[in-house]
Amino acid sequence: MELKSKEKTMAEVKSDGGVQRMSLRAFLMRYNAIIILVILCIIASVLSPLFVSKTNIFTLLRQQVPYLIIAMGMLMVIITGGIDLSVCSVAAVSSIMVAYSMMKWGLSSGGWDTWAAIAIGVGVGALFGALNGFLIARLRMPAFIVTLAMMYAGEGIAYIITKGNTLMLDNKSGGYADLVGFSTGTTVLGIPYAVIFALVIVIIFYFVMRYTTFGRMVYAIGSNESAVQLAGISSKKHLFFVYLLSGILCGVAGVIITARSGNASALTAGVDYNMSTIAGVVIGGASLMGGEGTVVMTVIGVFIIAVIGNIMNLINLASYPQMVVKAAVIILAVLLKSLSSRKHA
């Protein structure tokens, strides 16, 4: 076997064309998400000149802020070999609690009151994340079942708090101005504050996952949790913090959702944050089996889903065909990942 391997290596060295073909194949497999995004952007530009307009680009960026934030937590969860189906409901409850605390508890005058409302929203997300982490990491319950249950619980809580109504913030209050200004306000080059905030979170998680002990442990748990435990390292602690961080990020996303619209509704629990973020992570090259995935490629994956939706909106395609197209892209990404894994096996 070793002799055949050496012979194959020598043959590749002697045959420049063969090595180049293998390199091209490996490149296409590894960076297929980037290639898909570039092709989609070219198609979008041809189908509608509005795609490359400044207004559309910044609108697209603002729309993706909650998805990018939630996707960072989803990436960590999937790298560990888990799943979090509760992100949409958690973001909805967090969004509602921000609006509710400002309307019902008088935290609407701006300044520190607004920060208190934001803390409540993020705290709710942290609570859900901690509960997920405890049940999954400590009690060893299946992540799919736990987060599915939390998804339904969060959706129910959202409807109980709002009684099915939309909570509208008073647009004359200082708190409303603070929140909406954060989402739609601009800085240098007209970039919204929320977009810059999402970029900061992405950069932080890039360094966490690439250069910290915690990031390495997340990958190790997904690759071989038994080996981590045999090394005397507490995988339970790291797994708990993964789900806790996912919940916190959902809480942050909930604040952004309220800030963008100036209202909160239980209907947010029905938005496709679950599938879009999972799809973005998978399209970006993460393995649902765990141990693989990067922050940069996850961002690319999220924007692939975003551009697909944006293209179809620009050409006035109904929402239901959009679901079919997104499903096809997800299947294609998983197929490419599967083919890539077979080549390396």
C-alpha positions in Angstrom: 0.0 0.0 0.0 2.8 2.4 0.9 4.6 1.5 -2.3 1.5 2.3 -4.4 1.2 5.6 -2.6 4.8 6.5 -3.4 4.4 5.5 -7.0 1.2 7.6 -7.3 3.1 10.6 -5.8 6.0 10.2 -8.2 3.6 9.8 -11.1 1.9 13.1 -10.1 5.3 14.8 -9.9 6.3 13.6 -13.3 2.9 14.5 -14.9 2.5 18.2 -14.5 -0.9 18.1 -16.2 -2.2 15.5 -13.8 -1.2 17.5 -10.8 -2.7 20.7 -12.2 -6.0 18.9 -12.8 -6.1 17.6 -9.2 -5.2 21.0 -7.8 -8.1 22.6 -9.8 -10.5 20.0 -8.6 -9.4 20.5 -5.0 -9.7 24.3 -5.4 -13.2 24.0 -6.8 -14.3 21.7 -4.0 -12.8 23.9 -1.3 -13.9 27.3 -2.5 -17.2 26.3 -4.2 -19.2 28.7 -1.9 -17.1 31.7 -3.1 -17.5 30.7 -6.7 -21.3 30.3 -6.3 -21.5 33.7 -4.6 -19.6 35.4 -7.4 -21.7 33.7 -10.1 -24.9 34.7 -8.3 -23.8 38.3 -8.1 -23.0 38.4 -11.8 -26.4 36.8 -12.6 -28.1 39.3 -10.3 -26.3 42.2 -12.0 -27.4 41.0 -15.4 -31.0 40.4 -14.4 -31.5 43.7 -12.6 -29.2 46.8 -12.7 -30.8 47.7 -9.3 -28.8 44.9 -7.7 -25.5 46.9 -7.7 -27.1 50.1 -6.6 -25.9 51.6 -3.3 -29.4 51.5 -1.9 -29.9 47.9 -2.6 -26.5 46.8 -1.3 -26.9 48.7 2.0 -30.4 47.3 2.3 -29.2 43.8 1.8 -26.4 44.3 4.4 -28.9 45.7 7.0 -31.2 42.8 6.4 -28.5 40.2 6.9 -27.3 41.6 10.3 -29.5 39.3 12.4 -28.7 36.3 10.2 -24.9 36.9 10.5 -25.1 37.3 14.2 -27.2 34.1 14.7 -25.0 32.2 12.2 -21.9 32.7 14.4 -23.6 30.8 17.2 -25.0 28.2 14.8 -21.5 27.7 13.4 -20.1 26.8 16.8 -23.0 24.5 17.5 -22.7 22.6 14.2 -18.9 22.3 14.6 -19.5 20.5 17.9 -21.8 18.1 15.9 -25.0 19.6 17.4 -27.9 21.6 16.1 -29.9 24.6 17.4 -33.4 24.7 16.1 -34.5 27.3 18.8 -32.7 30.3 17.4 -35.7 31.8 15.7 -38.0 31.6 18.7 -35.3 32.8 21.1 -34.6 35.9 18.8 -38.4 36.5 18.8 -38.8 36.4 22.5 -35.7 38.6 23.0 -37.1 41.1 20.5 -40.5 41.1 22.2 -38.9 41.6 25.7 -37.0 44.7 24.5 -40.2 46.3 23.2 -42.2 45.1 26.2 -39.8 46.5 28.8 -39.8 49.8 27.0 -43.6 50.0 26.7 -44.8 48.4 29.9 -41.9 49.0 32.3 -41.2 52.5 31.3 -37.7 51.9 29.9 -38.4 54.2 26.9 -36.9 57.6 27.8 -33.5 56.8 26.2 -30.0 56.7 27.6 -29.6 54.1 30.4 -33.2 53.1 30.1 -32.6 51.9 26.6 -29.5 50.0 27.7 -31.5 48.3 30.4 -34.1 47.2 27.9 -31.3 45.9 25.6 -29.8 44.0 28.6 -33.2 42.4 29.3 -33.5 41.2 25.7 -30.0 39.8 25.6 -30.5 38.3 29.1 -33.5 36.4 27.8 -31.4 34.9 25.0 -28.7 33.9 27.5 -31.3 32.2 29.7 -32.6 30.1 26.8 -29.0 29.3 25.8 -28.0 28.3 29.3 -31.0 26.0 29.5 -30.2 24.4 26.2 -26.5 24.0 27.3 -27.5 22.5 30.6 -29.8 19.9 29.1 -27.5 19.0 26.2 -24.1 19.2 27.9 -24.9 18.2 31.5 -27.8 15.9 31.1 -26.7 14.5 27.7 -30.0 15.0 26.0 -30.1 15.0 22.2 -29.5 18.5 20.9 -32.2 18.1 18.2 -34.9 17.2 20.7 -33.9 19.9 23.3 -33.7 22.7 20.8 -36.9 21.6 19.0 -38.7 21.7 22.3 -37.2 25.2 23.1 -38.3 26.4 19.7 -42.0 25.5 20.5 -41.6 26.9 24.0 -40.2 30.2 22.8 -42.9 30.5 20.2 -45.6 29.9 22.8 -44.0 32.4 25.2 -43.9 35.0 22.4 -47.6 34.6 21.8 -48.4 34.6 25.5 -46.6 37.9 26.1 -48.0 39.7 23.0 -51.4 38.0 23.1 -50.9 37.7 19.3 -50.6 41.5 18.9 -47.7 43.6 17.5 -45.9 45.8 20.1 -45.4 49.2 18.6 -42.8 51.5 20.1 -43.6 55.1 20.6 -41.7 56.9 17.9 -41.6 60.1 20.0 -39.6 58.5 22.8 -35.8 58.7 23.2 -35.6 55.0 23.5 -37.1 54.5 20.1 -34.7 57.1 18.6 -31.8 55.3 20.2 -32.8 51.8 18.9 -33.8 52.8 15.4 -30.8 55.2 15.1 -28.5 52.3 15.8 -30.1 50.2 13.1 -30.6 52.8 10.4 -28.1 55.5 11.4 -25.0 55.9 9.3 -21.3 56.6 9.8 -18.4 56.9 7.4 -19.4 56.0 3.8 -23.0 55.6 4.8 -22.5 52.2 6.5 -25.2 51.6 9.1 -24.1 51.2 12.7 -25.7 47.7 12.9 -23.7 46.5 9.9 -20.5 47.7 11.5 -21.6 46.0 14.8 -22.2 42.7 12.9 -18.8 43.0 11.3 -17.1 43.4 14.7 -18.9 40.3 16.0 -17.8 38.3 12.9 -14.1 39.5 13.4 -14.3 38.6 17.1 -15.5 35.1 16.4 -13.0 34.7 13.6 -10.2 35.2 16.2 -11.9 33.1 18.8 -12.4 30.1 16.6 -8.9 30.4 15.0 -6.6 31.5 17.7 -8.0 30.7 21.1 -8.0 27.5 23.2 -11.8 27.6 23.4 -12.0 27.6 19.6 -9.7 24.7 19.3 -11.7 22.8 21.9 -14.9 23.4 19.9 -13.3 21.8 16.9 -11.9 19.0 19.0 -15.3 18.2 20.5 -16.9 17.9 17.1 -14.0 15.8 15.7 -13.7 13.3 18.6 -15.3 14.2 22.0 -14.2 10.9 23.5 -10.6 11.8 22.9 -11.1 15.2 24.6 -12.5 13.5 27.6 -9.7 10.9 27.7 -7.3 13.9 27.7 -8.8 15.0 31.0 -10.5 18.1 29.5 -14.1 18.9 30.4 -16.0 18.8 27.2 -19.3 19.5 29.1 -18.1 22.9 30.1 -17.1 23.9 26.6 -20.3 22.5 25.1 -22.4 24.4 27.6 -20.7 27.7 26.7 -21.3 27.0 23.0 -25.0 26.9 23.5 -24.9 29.7 26.0 -23.1 31.9 23.4 -25.6 30.8 20.7 -28.5 32.0 23.0 -26.7 35.3 23.7 -26.2 36.0 20.0 -29.9 35.3 19.4 -30.7 37.8 22.1 -28.5 40.4 20.4 -30.2 39.6 17.1 -33.5 40.1 18.7 -32.5 43.6 19.8 -31.4 44.3 16.2 -34.8 43.1 14.9 -36.7 45.4 17.2 -34.3 48.3 16.3 -34.9 47.8 12.5 -38.7 47.8 12.6 -39.5 49.8 15.8 -41.9 47.0 16.8 -41.9 43.4 18.0 -44.2 40.5 17.1 -44.5 36.8 17.8 -44.6 36.4 14.0 -40.8 36.8 14.2 -40.7 33.2 15.4 -41.9 32.2 12.0 -39.2 34.0 10.1 -36.6 31.6 8.5 -33.7 32.4 10.8 -33.4 28.6 11.6 -33.1 27.3 8.1 -31.3 30.3 6.6 -28.5 30.2 9.2 -28.2 26.4 9.2 -28.1 26.6 5.4 -25.5 29.4 5.4 -23.3 27.4 7.7 -23.6 24.2 5.6 -23.2 26.0 2.3 -20.1 27.6 3.8 -18.5 24.1 4.1 -19.3 23.1 7.7 -20.1 19.4 8.3 -23.2 18.4 10.1 -21.2 15.6 11.5 -19.0 18.2 13.3 -15.4 19.2 13.4 -15.4 21.4 10.2 -16.4 24.9 9.4 -15.0 28.4 9.3 -16.3 31.9 10.1 -15.3 33.4 6.8 -17.0 30.7 4.7 -20.1 30.9 6.9 -20.4 34.6 6.1 -20.1 33.7 2.4 -22.8 31.0 2.9 -25.2 33.5 4.6 -24.8 35.9 1.7 -25.4 33.2 -0.9 -28.8 32.7 0.6 -29.3 36.5 0.9 -28.4 37.1 -2.8 -30.7 34.4 -4.0 -33.6 36.0 -2.1 -32.6 39.5 -3.3 -32.4 38.4 -6.9 -35.9 36.9 -6.8 -37.3 39.9 -5.0 -35.9 42.2 -7.7 -37.5 40.2 -10.4 -40.8 40.1 -8.4 -40.8 36.3 -7.9 -43.2 35.0 -5.3 -41.9 33.8 -1.9 -42.8 30.1 -2.4 -40.6 29.5 -5.5 -37.8 31.2 -3.5 -38.1 28.4 -1.0 -37.7 25.8 -3.7 -34.6 27.5 -5.1 -33.1 27.9 -1.6 -33.7 24.2 -1.0 -32.0 23.3 -4.3 -28.9 25.4 -3.3 -28.7 23.7 0.1 -28.9 20.2 -1.5 -26.2 21.2 -4.0 -23.9 22.5 -1.3 -24.4 19.3 0.8 -23.8 17.2 -2.4 -20.5 19.0 -3.1 -19.4 18.6 0.5 -20.2 14.9 0.3 -18.3 14.5 -3.0 -15.3 16.4 -1.5 -15.3 14.1 1.6 -15.3 11.0 -0.6 -12.4 12.3 -2.6 -10.3 12.7 0.6 -11.4 9.4 2.0 
